[in-house]
């Protein structure tokens, strides 16, 4: 991606340092300028890879500058790595599908976290974890019997995939006590995880008791597993890189080096999911709490609530009457 479609083929004339910033990557003195439009480029920036696959994003990201962004995309951009403002006049890596943007230096800082994409390939076909048997039933890889779709919530049932209470539409087995949330049943057999340094997709497994590498929680539900390192259980694997929670109106990107107090439990934290605008911070554990839970001594469900009516906001479980 570059000037005249291909930046490496651009003919640039040497110029003396004049205080002009590089239009491709960095605001330092430059040594080359396009005589047609005045585009200025620092020597080392000409050879930047035009397309890379970065471990924190599922799509390839393109090197681009303000000249080549669509007019409707002009706004204040925040780097999804350091969360400082991106000056698009000096270049960035950008995904137009997701409005994902990062500083060039942030994206290329660690060579083991990205690789150069030679050409854009068509999206790989998604391998599903189920097959339709009829319009209302499926055959899932994790179970021997066919599963039937239902929108009813019957009794105190748990999903055998994520191990959370069934509080929405689901699939059930008419021959044994097996249930899956509709969303869990329709997960793909392979998935890229934005926080996982190995850029290969992780495989879908079930039927084993495994310990999650992210939260240390042991579970017997669905798991996305990396052959080269440890396992990641389903609830951690499904957390977005910019998640939302019902207790806050704005998205909560992960800040890897920021000290704060969790607005949910009040404990200190050094890697919060954070809204910088509102100074609102969440532990990863608190962010993954289920919206509905049950207690063995009470037949009624409890719903997760957020209270911000005092100097000490907190989350709690309230009985659903």
C-alpha positions in Angstrom: 0.0 0.0 0.0 1.6 3.3 -0.9 2.0 6.2 -3.2 0.9 5.4 -6.7 -0.3 2.0 -5.4 3.2 0.6 -4.8 5.5 2.7 -2.6 8.6 0.7 -3.3 8.4 1.7 -7.1 8.1 5.4 -6.3 10.8 7.6 -7.8 12.1 10.0 -5.2 14.6 12.8 -5.6 17.1 13.5 -2.8 16.5 16.7 -0.9 18.4 18.4 1.9 17.0 18.2 5.4 14.5 21.0 5.7 12.5 20.3 8.9 9.9 18.4 6.9 8.5 15.3 8.6 8.4 11.9 6.9 4.9 11.3 5.5 5.3 7.5 5.7 6.4 6.7 9.2 8.1 9.2 11.4 8.3 13.0 12.0 12.0 13.3 11.5 14.0 15.0 8.8 13.8 13.3 5.5 16.0 12.8 2.5 13.6 12.1 -0.4 10.7 13.9 -2.0 8.2 13.2 -4.8 8.6 16.1 -7.3 5.0 15.6 -8.5 3.1 16.0 -5.2 5.6 16.8 -2.6 5.3 13.5 -0.6 8.4 13.3 1.6 9.9 10.0 2.7 12.7 9.0 5.1 15.1 6.5 3.5 14.5 3.7 6.0 10.7 4.1 5.7 10.6 3.3 1.9 11.3 -0.4 2.7 8.5 -0.9 5.3 6.4 -4.0 4.6 3.2 -2.9 3.0 1.1 -5.7 4.6 1.7 -7.6 7.8 -0.2 -10.1 9.9 -0.1 -8.9 13.5 -0.8 -11.3 16.4 -3.3 -9.1 18.1 -5.6 -8.8 15.0 -7.3 -11.5 12.9 -7.0 -9.6 9.6 -3.9 -8.5 7.7 -3.2 -4.8 8.4 -2.0 -2.4 5.7 0.6 0.3 5.9 -1.0 3.6 4.9 -1.0 7.3 5.5 -3.6 10.1 5.6 -3.2 10.5 1.8 -4.7 7.1 1.2 -7.4 6.9 3.9 -10.9 7.5 2.9 -12.3 10.9 3.8 -15.0 9.4 6.0 -12.2 7.7 8.1 -10.6 11.0 9.1 -11.0 11.3 12.9 -8.9 11.0 16.0 -7.3 7.6 16.0 -5.9 5.8 19.0 -3.2 3.1 18.7 -4.5 -0.3 19.8 -1.2 -1.2 21.3 0.0 1.9 23.3 -3.4 3.7 23.2 -1.8 7.0 22.4 -3.1 9.1 19.5 -2.0 8.1 16.0 -0.9 10.9 13.7 -2.1 9.4 10.3 -0.1 12.0 8.4 3.0 10.1 9.4 1.7 6.6 8.6 0.2 3.7 10.5 -0.9 0.1 10.0 -4.7 -0.1 9.4 -7.5 -2.6 8.9 -10.4 -1.0 7.1 -12.7 -3.9 8.0 -12.4 -3.3 11.7 -11.1 0.3 11.9 -8.1 -1.2 13.7 -5.0 1.0 13.7 -1.6 0.9 15.3 1.6 3.0 15.1 4.2 1.7 12.7 6.8 1.5 15.5 4.4 -0.3 17.8 3.5 -2.9 15.2 7.1 -3.6 14.2 8.8 -3.3 17.6 9.0 -7.1 18.1 9.7 -9.1 15.0 8.3 -12.3 16.6 4.8 -10.8 16.9 4.2 -10.2 13.2 5.0 -11.6 9.7 5.0 -10.0 6.3 2.1 -10.9 4.0 3.3 -11.3 0.4 -0.2 -11.2 -1.1 -3.8 -11.0 0.1 -5.3 -14.4 0.2 -9.0 -15.1 0.3 -10.4 -15.8 3.7 -10.1 -19.4 4.7 -13.3 -21.4 4.8 -14.6 -21.6 8.4 -14.8 -25.2 9.6 -17.9 -25.5 11.7 -18.2 -27.7 14.8 -21.6 -29.0 13.8 -23.7 -30.2 10.9 -27.4 -29.6 10.3 -29.5 -32.7 10.5 -32.9 -31.0 10.1 -34.1 -27.4 10.3 -34.2 -27.6 14.1 -31.5 -30.2 15.0 -27.8 -30.6 14.6 -25.0 -33.1 15.0 -22.2 -31.6 17.2 -18.7 -32.9 17.2 -18.7 -33.1 21.0 -21.7 -35.4 21.5 -22.9 -38.8 20.2 -26.6 -37.8 19.8 -28.4 -35.2 17.7 -29.2 -32.0 19.5 -32.5 -30.2 19.2 -32.9 -26.4 19.1 -35.1 -24.7 21.8 -35.8 -21.2 22.9 -37.3 -22.3 26.2 -35.3 -22.1 29.5 -36.1 -25.2 31.5 -35.0 -25.5 35.2 -31.4 -25.2 36.4 -29.4 -26.4 33.4 -25.8 -25.6 32.5 -24.1 -25.4 29.1 -21.7 -28.3 28.7 -19.5 -26.0 26.6 -18.9 -22.9 28.7 -20.3 -24.4 32.0 -22.6 -21.4 32.5 -26.3 -21.4 33.2 -28.6 -21.8 30.3 -30.3 -18.3 30.1 -30.9 -18.0 26.3 -31.7 -20.2 23.3 -29.9 -23.5 23.3 -29.5 -27.0 21.9 -30.4 -30.0 24.0 -30.1 -33.8 23.8 -33.4 -35.6 24.2 -31.6 -38.8 25.2 -29.3 -37.5 27.9 -28.7 -34.4 30.1 -26.6 -32.5 27.6 -27.1 -28.8 26.7 -25.2 -26.2 24.7 -25.9 -22.5 24.3 -26.7 -21.7 20.7 -23.6 -19.5 20.6 -21.4 -22.3 22.0 -22.7 -24.9 19.6 -22.0 -22.7 16.6 -18.3 -21.9 17.4 -15.7 -22.8 14.7 -13.3 -25.7 15.0 -10.3 -23.3 14.7 -9.9 -19.8 16.1 -7.3 -17.1 16.2 -6.9 -15.6 19.7 -5.9 -12.0 19.8 -3.8 -12.3 22.9 -2.0 -15.5 21.8 1.6 -14.9 20.5 1.5 -18.0 18.2 -0.3 -16.7 15.1 -1.6 -20.0 14.1 -5.3 -20.8 14.9 -6.1 -22.9 17.9 -8.0 -26.1 17.7 -11.3 -26.8 19.4 -11.4 -29.7 21.9 -13.8 -31.1 24.6 -14.1 -33.9 27.0 -10.9 -33.3 29.0 -10.2 -31.5 32.3 -7.7 -28.8 31.5 -6.2 -25.7 33.1 -6.5 -22.4 31.3 -3.2 -20.7 30.7 -4.8 -17.3 31.0 -6.8 -17.5 34.2 -5.6 -20.7 35.8 -9.2 -22.0 36.0 -9.6 -25.8 35.7 -12.6 -26.8 33.6 -14.1 -29.7 31.7 -15.9 -27.7 29.0 -14.9 -26.6 25.5 -11.3 -25.5 25.0 -9.2 -23.9 22.3 -5.8 -25.6 22.5 -2.4 -24.6 21.1 -0.1 -27.5 20.2 3.0 -25.5 21.2 1.9 -24.2 24.6 -0.9 -24.4 27.2 -4.7 -24.5 26.9 -7.2 -21.6 27.0 -10.7 -22.3 28.2 -13.7 -21.1 26.3 -14.7 -18.0 28.3 -11.2 -16.5 28.1 -10.9 -17.4 24.4 -14.1 -15.5 23.6 -13.2 -12.2 25.2 -12.8 -9.6 22.5 -9.6 -7.4 22.3 -12.0 -4.5 22.9 -14.8 -5.9 25.0 -17.9 -4.3 26.4 -19.7 -4.9 29.7 -23.3 -4.0 30.7 -22.0 -1.8 33.5 -20.4 0.8 31.1 -21.4 2.4 27.9 -17.9 2.5 26.2 -15.6 -0.3 25.0 -12.8 -1.4 27.3 -9.5 -2.1 25.5 -6.8 -3.9 27.5 -4.0 -1.7 28.9 -1.0 -3.9 29.5 1.0 -1.5 31.7 -1.4 0.7 33.8 -2.0 0.7 37.5 -5.6 1.3 38.6 -8.3 0.1 40.9 -10.9 -2.3 39.5 -14.3 -0.6 39.5 -15.9 -4.0 40.0 -14.1 -5.4 43.1 -12.0 -2.5 44.2 -8.7 -4.4 44.1 -5.5 -3.0 42.5 -4.7 -4.1 39.0 -1.8 -3.5 36.5 -3.4 -4.8 33.3 -6.9 -3.5 33.3 -9.6 -3.4 30.7 -10.0 0.3 30.7 -12.0 3.2 29.4 -9.6 6.1 29.4 -12.4 8.7 28.9 -14.2 7.7 32.1 -11.3 6.3 34.1 -13.3 3.0 34.3 -11.2 -0.1 34.9 -12.0 -3.9 35.1 -10.0 -7.0 36.0 -10.1 -9.6 33.4 -11.7 -11.9 36.0 -14.4 -9.5 36.8 -15.1 -8.8 33.1 -15.7 -12.5 32.5 -18.2 -13.0 35.4 -21.4 -14.6 34.1 -24.5 -12.3 33.9 -26.6 -15.0 35.5 -25.6 -17.4 38.2 -27.3 -19.9 40.5 -26.7 -21.0 44.1 -27.2 -24.6 45.2 -29.3 -23.4 48.2 -31.7 -21.3 46.1 -33.9 -22.3 43.2 -34.0 -18.8 41.8 -31.3 -17.3 39.5 -29.1 -14.4 40.5 -28.4 -11.6 38.0 -25.1 -9.6 38.0 -25.6 -5.9 38.7 -23.3 -2.9 38.9 -23.9 -0.3 41.6 -22.3 3.2 41.3 -24.4 5.1 43.9 -21.5 5.7 46.3 -17.8 6.5 46.5 -17.1 2.8 46.2 -18.8 1.3 43.1 -19.0 -2.4 43.1 -20.7 -5.4 41.3 -22.9 -7.8 43.1 -25.3 -10.7 42.5 -29.0 -9.9 43.2 -31.7 -12.4 43.4 -34.0 -12.3 40.4 -37.6 -12.1 41.7 
